[in-house]
């Protein structure tokens, strides 16, 4: 096979490059994965480089899996001879498992049998530390503290260094929390995600024989998404390249959007400085989007100064102009998006649509709008499979069997299912462990030996201890699925779900059956139980994204690396996008990252791009919507590329409008037209305006729960609502307590209310 066939000139140049450092600036949709995989195949076939001498690293399991499959199809052969294609974290886990004995000489207390703690485990540690220090989350939210600790780790700042650099009481106290957090990790023989990188770097930097052995093994290194690397990943790359400098990095400075979690854009901007004589190749031909979409995105990101520079182009046609919708409020924006999705899906049922937004909170109104249409959708960033409670419970059992010192997992399972070990007993064990500076499992064993528990608690704990010891016996040699099955039976977990006997319990059991399937698959791949748990710990939200779903709702950060025929970007307002944190920081770099995020969002679209903003939006739970200013990024898109659509302030609820049209058999998709008068709206319901109804002189409140009497309350009646003010009743549906009332409120559009809950007054 000719691995250069079908490549454009720049792609071909990148694939043919062999010796020395290479920077491939790969614009969005320019075929970077094709370049990486074909370069690997070219090295193996044309230059006779052994597959095992090539290492390619990227960021997500999904990306690594796709790349691995492509390489396998291009370069078939025995798995042991295949190139290593991995995420950074997975590579570090394998390195520490295999070479960890050397690290134990450098970092006392380290063992290769460590447990990997995910975000939830880390939060559990912080809760325990807060409790120990007499703090609550009013001091600082747990996730905010975890983010600060992660930032310190990614910049190689120890707790002592944080304390010395502190200029305020909050940071001083955070340094103490950081120190206690680290102590808890060490006590549990656990590493968090930052530690996986840090300890791998520590090993290679301080153990020359190990580094020399790894350098001899991997002659060629390729790094994908290089713009997203942090300090630890950069150090790891330098240590892996050794003296050869046969490193090829592929990235796009215009897609560097993870500065908030430690990514350093300087890594890609300074590549030539770090590797003198490096070859730079720009991939600027886009194979994804239309010309208008590319022109708009490029025009926005061109306002940044921290970039090497490139301009995407395509041989595709101009395509549709970008639709910019100016909504009167956030509810209308969501309904307009849902309406447009309905129109697209009616014309092209197989076409996939994505709605992107800056913050997760924005999904609520969009979800409500889609539900009103009965449109199914998925929200990316919810609970992944491995984050479900029943999965985490059983995984915790497996982790304790392999490492009883894992305190967080032990606390999760010690009374799950309930086995008579109460909160008071658990607190006694925790206090004993703290007083004697012991791990929780060691404290439990010692307290059982010393007979320190009441008889009932002692019996329950003795049985629990025996169960764990028996299940752990021979665990390294048993297939993962066999151990998992034994845990479900011996622990009583399966029996507990069967006893509940409801639909939710059946769903949870189905999830556990799927976990058994995953364990069986792992065994077929020759993986041990520890390998299986490593995989479960390293799965991220990005790995569960299904870009084939008909309608996907996701943040722009989660959309990185995906593409869709139709894309909506909602909430293009100052303070929302760009985010208020970036605006208020006064940091030019933060604002440039927001602009890069906009560029990423826009370039997810292949055929059609919609942008929208709302003139009024309720913020922070405020009672009244606040006026908005449209995003500066909208002003940076050339006006010639935009089709402006404006929603009227006195808009009609688009869902109601669509259904009014259907009922009167009028063929009309929403075109921006609005119906401001009551007469005009009622023509859709009844085919003509009703005769004027003289309002009664008295105001009769409709008591909650009371049935609606149509002789006093019906179409044409004027009512008053506490939130929306005066309105005209257009329609009643149902009878009695379930009566639904459709009302036109000037300035608020149509609202459908349930009479018994509405608290309305008939005038």
C-alpha positions in Angstrom: 0.0 0.0 0.0 1.2 3.5 -0.9 0.7 5.4 2.3 1.3 8.7 0.5 -1.5 8.2 -2.0 -4.5 10.6 -1.5 -2.6 13.0 0.7 -2.4 16.7 -0.2 1.1 18.3 -0.5 1.3 19.5 3.1 0.0 16.2 4.5 2.5 14.3 2.3 5.4 16.4 3.5 4.5 15.7 7.2 4.2 12.0 6.6 7.5 11.8 4.8 9.4 13.7 7.5 11.4 11.2 9.6 14.5 12.4 11.6 14.4 15.4 13.9 11.7 17.5 15.5 8.5 18.3 13.6 5.7 20.7 14.4 2.5 20.1 12.4 0.1 23.0 12.8 -3.2 21.3 12.0 -6.2 23.5 11.6 -9.6 22.3 12.4 -10.8 19.5 10.0 -7.5 19.4 8.2 -6.9 15.6 8.5 -4.4 15.5 11.4 -5.4 12.0 12.5 -4.8 10.8 8.9 -1.3 12.4 9.0 -0.4 10.8 12.3 -1.6 7.3 11.3 -0.1 7.4 7.8 3.2 8.7 9.2 3.3 5.7 11.6 2.6 3.3 8.7 5.2 5.1 6.5 7.9 4.7 9.2 7.1 1.0 9.5 6.8 0.2 5.8 9.3 2.6 4.0 11.9 3.0 6.8 11.6 -0.4 8.4 11.1 1.0 11.9 9.8 -1.7 14.2 6.2 -1.0 15.3 7.1 -1.4 19.0 9.7 1.4 18.6 6.9 4.0 17.9 4.9 5.7 20.6 1.9 8.0 19.9 0.1 9.8 22.8 -3.1 11.7 22.8 -5.7 12.9 25.4 -8.8 10.8 25.3 -9.4 7.0 25.2 -11.8 7.6 22.4 -9.2 9.4 20.2 -6.5 6.8 21.1 -8.9 3.9 20.3 -9.8 5.4 16.9 -6.1 6.0 16.1 -5.1 2.5 17.2 -7.7 1.0 14.9 -6.6 3.0 11.9 -3.0 2.0 12.5 -4.0 -1.6 12.9 -5.8 -1.5 9.5 -2.8 0.1 7.8 -0.1 -2.0 9.5 -1.5 -5.4 10.3 0.6 -7.8 12.4 1.1 -9.3 15.8 -0.2 -7.2 18.7 3.1 -7.4 20.5 4.8 -5.8 17.5 2.2 -3.0 17.1 3.0 0.7 17.8 2.0 1.9 21.2 -1.0 4.3 20.8 -2.2 5.6 24.2 -3.4 8.5 26.3 -0.8 10.3 28.4 -2.4 8.9 31.6 -2.7 5.3 30.4 1.0 5.3 29.3 2.0 6.6 32.7 0.0 3.9 34.5 1.7 1.2 32.5 5.1 2.7 33.1 4.5 3.0 36.9 3.1 -0.5 37.1 6.1 -2.0 35.3 9.0 0.2 36.5 7.5 1.2 39.9 10.0 -0.7 41.9 12.7 1.8 40.8 10.4 4.7 41.9 10.0 3.1 45.3 13.7 3.7 45.9 13.2 7.4 45.0 9.9 8.1 46.7 9.6 6.1 50.0 6.1 4.6 50.4 5.3 4.2 46.7 4.3 0.8 45.5 3.3 -0.3 41.9 0.0 -1.6 43.4 -1.4 1.9 43.8 -5.1 2.7 43.3 -6.2 5.5 40.9 -8.5 8.0 42.5 -11.0 9.8 40.2 -12.7 13.1 40.8 -15.4 11.7 43.2 -12.7 9.9 45.3 -10.7 13.1 45.5 -13.8 15.1 46.7 -14.4 12.4 49.3 -10.8 13.0 50.6 -11.4 16.7 50.7 -14.7 16.3 52.7 -12.8 14.2 55.3 -10.0 16.8 55.4 -12.5 19.7 55.8 -14.2 17.8 58.6 -10.8 17.1 60.3 -10.0 20.8 60.2 -13.4 22.0 61.3 -14.2 23.6 57.9 -17.2 23.5 55.6 -17.7 24.4 52.0 -18.4 28.0 52.9 -14.7 28.4 53.1 -14.3 27.1 49.5 -16.3 24.7 47.5 -14.7 21.3 47.4 -14.3 21.3 43.6 -12.8 24.8 43.7 -10.3 23.6 46.3 -9.5 20.5 44.1 -9.0 22.7 41.1 -6.5 24.9 43.0 -4.6 21.8 44.2 -4.6 20.4 40.7 -3.2 23.7 39.4 -0.5 23.6 42.0 0.4 20.0 41.1 0.5 20.7 37.4 3.0 23.6 38.1 5.0 21.3 40.5 4.2 23.4 43.5 4.3 21.4 46.8 2.1 22.3 49.8 5.1 23.9 51.5 5.8 26.0 48.5 2.1 27.0 48.3 2.3 28.1 52.0 5.5 30.1 51.4 4.0 31.9 48.4 0.7 32.6 50.1 -0.3 36.3 50.4 -3.7 35.8 52.0 -5.3 33.7 54.7 -7.4 31.6 52.2 -4.3 30.4 50.4 -2.5 29.7 53.7 -5.4 27.5 54.8 -5.6 25.9 51.4 -1.9 24.9 51.7 -2.8 23.0 54.9 -5.7 21.3 53.1 -3.4 20.4 50.3 -0.9 18.9 52.7 -3.6 16.8 54.5 -5.0 15.8 51.1 -1.6 14.5 50.0 -1.1 12.6 53.3 -4.5 10.9 52.8 -3.5 9.8 49.3 -0.2 8.3 50.5 -2.0 6.6 53.4 -4.4 4.9 50.9 -1.6 4.1 48.5 -3.5 6.1 45.9 -2.6 8.4 43.1 -4.8 11.1 41.5 -4.7 11.9 37.8 -2.0 14.6 38.3 0.1 12.2 40.3 0.2 9.7 37.4 2.0 12.3 35.3 4.2 13.7 38.1 5.4 10.3 39.3 6.2 9.1 35.8 8.3 12.3 35.3 9.9 11.8 38.7 10.8 8.2 37.7 12.4 9.1 34.4 14.1 12.2 35.7 15.7 10.5 38.7 16.4 7.0 37.5 18.9 7.0 34.6 18.7 3.2 33.9 14.9 3.4 33.5 15.1 6.4 31.2 17.8 4.9 29.1 15.8 1.7 28.7 12.6 3.6 27.7 14.6 5.8 25.3 16.1 2.7 23.6 12.6 1.2 23.3 10.9 4.2 21.7 12.8 5.7 18.8 10.0 7.9 17.5 7.5 9.9 19.6 4.3 11.5 18.3 2.1 13.8 20.4 -1.4 14.7 19.4 -3.3 17.8 20.6 0.0 19.3 21.6 -1.6 22.7 22.4 -3.4 21.1 25.4 -0.2 19.8 27.1 0.6 21.1 30.6 4.0 21.4 32.3 4.1 17.7 33.4 3.2 16.4 30.0 5.8 18.7 28.4 8.5 17.4 30.8 7.4 13.8 30.1 7.8 14.4 26.4 11.3 15.9 26.8 12.4 12.9 28.9 10.9 10.4 26.4 12.7 12.0 23.4 16.1 11.6 24.9 19.0 12.8 22.7 17.4 11.8 19.4 14.7 14.5 19.4 12.7 12.3 16.9 9.5 14.0 18.1 6.6 15.0 16.0 3.9 17.1 17.7 0.6 17.9 16.0 -1.6 20.7 17.3 -3.4 23.9 16.7 -2.7 26.9 18.9 -6.2 28.3 17.9 -7.8 25.3 19.6 -5.9 25.6 23.0 -9.0 25.9 25.3 -7.9 24.2 28.5 -5.7 26.8 30.2 -8.1 26.6 33.2 -6.9 23.1 33.9 -3.2 23.7 33.4 -2.7 23.5 29.7 0.1 25.8 28.6 -0.2 27.4 25.1 3.5 28.4 25.3 4.4 24.7 24.7 3.3 24.9 21.1 4.2 28.6 20.6 7.7 28.0 21.8 8.3 24.7 20.1 10.9 26.2 17.7 12.8 27.6 20.6 12.7 24.4 22.5 13.8 22.3 19.5 16.1 24.4 17.3 16.0 23.5 13.7 12.5 22.1 13.9 10.5 21.7 10.7 7.1 23.4 10.7 4.3 22.3 8.4 0.9 24.0 8.2 -2.2 22.0 7.4 -4.7 24.6 6.3 -6.9 22.8 3.8 -10.2 22.0 5.6 -12.2 18.9 4.7 -15.1 19.5 7.1 -16.8 22.8 6.7 -18.2 25.2 4.1 -16.3 28.2 3.0 -18.6 30.6 4.8 -18.2 28.8 8.2 -14.4 28.7 7.8 -14.3 32.4 6.9 -16.3 33.4 9.9 -14.4 31.3 12.4 -11.0 32.4 11.0 -12.1 36.1 11.2 -12.9 35.7 14.9 -9.7 33.9 15.9 -7.6 36.3 13.8 -8.2 38.9 16.6 -5.9 36.9 18.9 -2.3 37.9 19.1 -0.9 34.7 20.8 -0.8 32.6 17.7 1.6 31.3 15.0 -0.9 32.1 12.3 -2.7 30.2 9.5 -5.9 30.7 7.5 -8.1 27.7 6.7 -9.4 27.2 3.2 -11.5 24.6 1.5 -12.5 23.4 -2.0 -16.1 23.0 -0.8 -18.7 25.5 -1.9 -19.6 28.7 0.0 -22.6 27.0 1.6 -25.4 28.8 3.6 -24.7 32.1 5.3 -24.5 31.9 9.1 -27.9 32.5 10.7 -27.8 34.9 13.7 -30.9 35.0 15.8 -31.6 37.9 18.2 -34.2 36.6 20.7 -36.2 38.7 23.0 -35.4 36.4 25.9 -33.8 33.1 26.8 -37.1 31.1 26.7 -37.8 32.3 23.1 -34.2 31.5 22.1 -34.6 28.0 23.3 -37.9 27.5 21.6 -36.5 29.0 18.3 -33.6 26.5 18.5 -36.1 23.6 19.1 -38.2 24.9 16.2 -35.3 25.0 13.8 -34.2 21.5 14.8 -37.7 20.2 14.1 -37.5 21.8 10.6 -34.1 20.3 9.9 -35.1 16.9 11.2 -38.3 17.0 9.1 -36.2 17.6 5.9 -33.3 15.3 6.8 -34.2 12.7 9.5 -30.7 11.2 9.4 -28.9 14.5 9.9 -27.3 15.0 13.3 -27.6 18.3 15.2 -25.6 19.7 18.1 -26.5 22.6 20.4 -23.5 24.1 22.0 -23.3 26.5 25.0 -20.7 28.0 27.3 -22.1 26.7 30.6 -24.0 23.5 31.6 -26.7 25.6 33.2 -27.9 26.8 29.8 -29.1 23.3 28.8 -32.2 23.5 31.0 -34.4 25.7 28.9 -33.2 24.1 25.7 -34.1 20.7 27.1 -37.5 21.9 28.1 -38.1 23.3 24.6 -37.1 20.0 23.0 -39.3 18.0 25.3 -42.3 20.2 24.3 -41.7 18.9 20.8 -41.3 15.4 22.0 -37.8 15.4 20.4 -35.3 12.9 21.9 -31.8 14.2 22.7 -28.7 13.3 24.8 -26.9 15.6 27.1 -23.1 15.1 27.0 -21.4 15.5 30.4 -24.0 13.7 32.5 -23.2 10.5 34.5 -21.0 8.2 32.5 -21.4 4.4 32.9 -18.5 4.2 35.4 -19.9 7.0 37.5 -23.2 5.3 38.3 -23.7 4.5 42.0 -24.0 0.7 41.6 -20.9 0.6 39.3 -18.9 2.6 41.8 -20.0 0.4 44.7 -18.9 -2.8 43.0 -15.7 -1.2 41.7 -14.9 -0.1 45.3 -15.2 -3.7 46.4 -12.7 -4.8 43.7 -10.3 -2.0 44.7 -10.4 -3.0 48.4 -9.7 -6.6 47.5 -6.5 -5.5 45.6 -5.5 -2.8 48.1 -7.2 -2.9 51.5 -5.4 0.4 52.4 -7.7 2.2 50.0 -9.7 4.1 52.7 -12.1 5.9 50.4 -13.3 2.6 48.8 -13.4 0.9 52.2 -15.7 3.6 53.6 -18.0 3.2 50.6 -18.5 -0.5 51.0 -18.2 -1.2 54.7 -21.9 -1.0 55.2 -23.1 -1.4 51.6 -25.4 -3.3 51.5 -26.4 -2.6 55.1 -24.8 -5.2 57.4 -25.3 -3.6 60.8 -22.2 -1.4 60.8 -23.5 1.9 61.9 -22.2 5.5 61.5 -21.1 5.6 65.1 -18.9 2.4 64.7 -17.4 3.8 61.5 -16.5 7.0 63.2 -14.9 5.1 66.1 -12.6 3.3 63.5 -11.8 6.6 61.8 -10.9 8.2 65.1 -8.7 5.3 66.1 -7.0 5.4 62.7 -6.4 9.2 63.1 -5.1 8.9 66.6 -2.7 6.1 65.9 -1.8 7.3 62.3 -3.0 4.2 60.7 -4.9 3.4 57.5 -8.5 2.5 58.1 -8.2 -1.2 57.3 -5.2 -1.5 59.7 -7.1 0.3 62.4 -10.1 -2.1 61.9 -7.9 -5.1 62.2 -6.2 -3.9 65.3 -9.5 -2.9 67.0 -10.9 -6.4 66.3 -7.8 -8.0 67.8 -8.1 -5.8 70.9 -11.9 -6.5 71.2 -12.8 -2.8 71.3 -16.3 -3.1 69.7 -19.6 -3.9 71.3 -20.7 -7.5 70.6 -23.1 -6.8 67.8 -20.8 -4.4 65.9 -17.9 -6.9 66.4 -19.8 -9.7 64.9 -20.7 -7.6 61.8 -17.2 -6.3 61.4 -15.7 -9.8 61.9 -17.9 -11.2 59.1 -17.0 -8.3 56.8 -13.3 -8.7 57.5 -13.6 -12.5 56.8 -15.5 -11.9 53.5 -12.9 -9.4 52.2 -10.0 -11.7 53.1 -11.6 -14.7 51.4 -12.6 -12.8 48.3 -9.0 -11.4 48.1 -7.4 -14.9 48.2 -6.1 -15.8 44.8 -7.5 -12.6 43.2 -4.5 -12.0 40.9 -5.0 -15.3 39.2 -8.8 -15.4 38.8 -10.5 -13.9 35.7 -12.0 -10.4 36.5 -15.6 -11.5 35.7 -15.3 -14.5 38.2 -14.2 -12.2 41.0 -16.9 -9.7 40.2 -19.6 -12.4 40.3 -18.3 -13.6 43.6 -18.4 -10.0 45.0 -22.1 -9.6 43.9 -23.0 -12.9 45.6 -20.9 -12.8 48.8 -21.5 -9.1 49.5 -25.3 -9.5 49.2 -25.4 -6.7 46.5 -27.3 -8.8 44.0 -29.7 -10.1 46.6 -30.4 -6.5 47.8 -31.4 -5.4 44.2 -33.5 -8.5 43.7 -35.3 -7.8 47.0 -36.2 -4.2 45.9 -38.0 -5.7 42.9 -38.7 -2.4 41.2 -37.9 -1.0 37.8 -35.0 1.1 39.1 -33.4 -1.9 40.8 -33.8 -3.9 37.6 -32.0 -1.1 35.7 -29.2 -1.1 38.2 -28.8 -4.9 37.9 -28.7 -4.5 34.1 -25.8 -2.0 34.5 -24.0 -4.6 36.7 -24.6 -7.2 34.1 -23.0 -4.9 31.5 -20.0 -4.5 33.9 -19.7 -8.3 33.9 -19.6 -8.2 30.1 -16.9 -5.6 30.2 -14.9 -7.7 32.7 -15.3 -10.7 30.4 -14.1 -8.6 27.4 -11.1 -7.5 29.4 -10.2 -11.2 30.1 -10.4 -12.0 26.4 -7.9 -9.2 25.8 -5.6 -10.8 28.4 -6.1 -8.1 31.0 -5.8 -8.6 34.7 -8.3 -7.3 37.2 -5.9 -4.4 37.9 -5.8 -3.6 34.2 -9.6 -3.6 34.2 -9.8 -1.2 37.1 -7.2 1.1 35.6 -9.3 1.3 32.4 -12.5 2.1 34.5 -10.6 4.9 36.4 -9.3 6.5 33.3 -12.6 6.7 31.3 -13.6 10.4 30.9 -16.8 12.2 29.7 -15.2 12.8 26.3 -15.0 9.0 25.8 -18.8 8.6 26.1 -19.7 11.2 23.5 -21.7 9.8 20.7 -21.6 12.2 17.8 -24.1 10.0 15.9 -27.0 10.9 18.2 -29.7 12.8 16.4 -29.6 15.7 18.8 -26.8 16.4 21.2 -26.6 19.1 23.9 -23.1 19.8 25.1 -20.7 22.5 26.2 -18.2 23.8 23.7 -15.4 22.2 25.8 -17.0 18.8 25.4 -17.5 19.4 21.6 -13.7 19.5 21.0 -12.8 16.9 18.4 -16.3 16.3 17.2 -18.2 17.5 14.1 -21.9 17.7 13.2 -23.8 18.7 10.0 -25.8 21.3 11.9 -24.5 23.3 14.9 -26.3 25.9 17.1 -24.3 28.0 19.5 -26.6 29.6 22.1 -26.1 32.4 24.5 -23.7 34.6 22.6 -23.7 37.4 25.1 -21.1 39.4 27.1 -20.7 37.8 30.5 -21.9 34.4 29.2 -19.7 34.0 26.2 -17.1 35.4 26.7 -17.6 34.4 30.3 -17.7 37.0 33.0 -14.7 35.4 34.7 -12.5 36.2 31.7 -13.9 39.7 31.3 -13.5 40.6 35.0 -10.0 39.1 35.2 -8.6 41.7 32.9 -6.2 39.0 31.6 -5.7 39.2 27.9 -4.7 35.5 27.8 -8.1 34.5 29.4 -10.0 36.5 26.8 -8.0 35.0 24.0 -8.8 31.5 25.3 -12.5 32.4 25.2 -12.1 33.5 21.6 -10.3 30.2 20.7 -13.3 28.4 22.3 -15.6 30.3 20.0 -13.4 29.2 17.1 -13.6 25.6 18.2 -17.4 25.8 18.5 -17.9 27.3 15.1 -15.6 24.8 13.3 -17.7 21.9 14.6 -20.3 22.6 11.9 -20.0 21.0 8.5 -23.0 22.4 6.6 -25.0 24.9 8.7 -24.1 27.1 11.7 -26.6 29.0 13.8 -25.6 31.6 16.4 -28.1 33.1 18.9 -28.3 35.6 21.7 -31.1 36.9 24.0 -31.8 40.6 24.7 -33.0 39.6 28.2 -31.9 36.7 30.3 -32.5 35.8 34.0 -29.2 35.5 35.8 -28.2 33.9 39.1 -31.8 33.1 39.9 -32.9 36.8 39.8 -36.6 37.5 39.8 -36.5 39.7 36.7 -34.6 39.1 33.5 -31.7 41.4 32.9 -30.7 43.2 29.7 -27.9 41.6 27.8 -25.2 42.9 25.4 -24.4 40.8 22.4 -21.1 39.0 22.4 -18.0 40.8 21.0 -17.4 37.7 19.0 -20.5 38.3 16.9 -19.1 41.7 15.9 -15.9 40.0 14.7 -17.8 37.9 12.1 -17.9 39.8 8.8 -21.5 41.1 8.2 -21.5 39.7 4.6 -21.4 36.2 6.1 -24.4 36.6 8.3 -28.2 36.3 7.8 -29.8 38.3 10.6 -33.1 37.1 12.1 -34.8 39.1 14.9 -37.5 37.9 17.3 -40.1 40.4 18.3 -40.5 41.5 22.0 -44.2 40.7 21.9 -43.4 37.2 20.5 -45.7 34.2 20.5 -44.5 31.0 22.1 -43.0 29.2 19.0 -44.2 25.8 20.1 -47.8 27.1 20.5 -47.5 28.9 17.1 -46.4 25.7 15.4 -49.3 23.8 16.8 -51.8 26.5 16.0 -50.6 26.3 12.4 -51.0 22.5 12.4 -54.5 22.6 13.8 -55.7 25.1 11.1 -54.0 23.1 8.3 -51.9 26.1 7.4 -48.5 25.2 6.0 -46.0 27.4 7.8 -42.7 26.8 9.5 -41.5 29.5 11.8 -40.2 32.4 9.7 -39.8 35.1 12.3 -43.3 36.4 11.9 -45.0 37.3 15.1 -48.6 37.7 16.1 -49.1 40.5 18.7 -52.8 41.0 18.9 -55.3 38.8 20.7 -57.6 38.8 17.7 -54.8 37.6 15.4 -53.9 34.7 17.8 -57.5 33.6 18.2 -57.9 33.3 14.5 -55.6 30.3 14.7 -57.7 28.7 17.4 -61.2 29.3 16.1 -60.8 30.5 12.5 -61.9 34.0 13.4 -61.9 36.6 16.2 -64.6 36.1 18.8 -67.1 38.8 19.6 -65.9 41.2 22.3 -66.8 40.1 25.8 -67.5 42.7 28.4 -65.5 42.0 31.5 -67.5 41.5 34.7 -67.2 44.1 37.4 -66.1 41.8 40.1 -62.8 39.9 40.3 -63.4 36.2 41.3 -60.3 34.3 42.4 -59.9 30.7 41.2 -59.1 28.7 44.3 -56.4 26.2 44.0 -57.9 22.7 43.4 -61.3 24.1 42.4 -62.7 23.0 39.1 -63.0 25.6 36.4 -66.5 26.7 35.6 -66.7 27.6 31.9 -69.8 29.8 32.3 -67.6 32.4 34.1 -64.3 31.4 32.7 -63.6 30.6 29.0 -62.1 31.9 25.7 -62.1 35.6 25.7 -62.0 36.0 29.5 -59.5 38.5 30.9 -57.4 37.1 33.8 -54.6 38.3 36.0 -51.5 36.3 36.9 -49.0 37.1 39.6 -46.0 36.7 37.4 -47.2 37.6 33.8 -49.8 40.3 34.6 -53.1 40.6 32.6 -53.8 38.2 29.8 -56.6 36.9 27.6 -57.8 33.3 27.7 -57.6 31.7 24.3 -58.4 28.1 25.0 -59.4 25.5 27.7 -58.4 21.9 27.5 -59.8 19.2 29.8 -62.3 19.6 32.7 -62.3 19.9 36.4 -59.0 20.0 38.3 -56.9 19.0 35.2 -58.1 21.9 33.1 -55.3 23.5 31.1 -55.6 27.1 30.1 -53.8 28.8 27.2 -53.4 32.5 27.8 -51.9 35.3 25.8 -49.8 37.7 28.0 -48.6 40.9 26.3 -44.8 40.9 26.4 -44.6 37.3 27.5 -46.3 35.4 24.7 -48.5 32.4 25.0 -48.4 30.4 28.3 -50.1 27.1 29.0 -51.2 26.9 32.7 -52.9 24.3 34.8 -55.8 26.1 36.4 -55.6 24.5 39.9 -52.0 25.5 40.3 -51.9 28.8 38.4 -53.3 31.1 41.1 -55.0 33.2 38.4 -57.8 35.7 38.9 -60.7 36.1 36.5 -61.6 39.7 35.8 
